[in-house]
Amino acid sequence: MKVSTKGRYGLRIMLDIALNSENGCVSIKDIAEREQLSDKYLEQIISTLVKADLVSSVRGARGGYKLKREAALISVADILKATEGSLAPMSCAEDNGSCERYCDCVFSFVWEEMYKAVMDTAGHITLNDIVERSRKLHTVIEKEETEL
């Protein structure tokens, strides 16, 4: 499985919102500046995150986006499914019987095992895990910079 820019940027958007929403909503403009990404492309991605019920939009002068639920309740799989669609290497792995050769296919178990492995990993890592890792990483970097 290869994650596209849409999936990678979706993860970055969600992390940015989680890290910067303690004082309210986060604007696309601010995310784009921090992440050095096109705000037009981010708007397309964030609309998929809104449709997936992962973030909500708030209108007005102090508007922007915020997480729909706690970061600990949002998995990497949730974000990637919203941005990438299916995470299955082959459609039959997710939808047994979708292929006319499924019953006779010697490879079907391979696709199913790959899909299970991806879902197990992506389903167990939460946005909160990434937030904590990001904060630790930035603490280490800041400490190293002050020691120089």
Summary of the structure (lengths in Angstrom):
residues: 148
radius of gyration: 18.3
end to end distance: 40.6
largest distance: 63.3
contacts: 418
relative contact order: 0.15
helix: 64%
strand: 7%
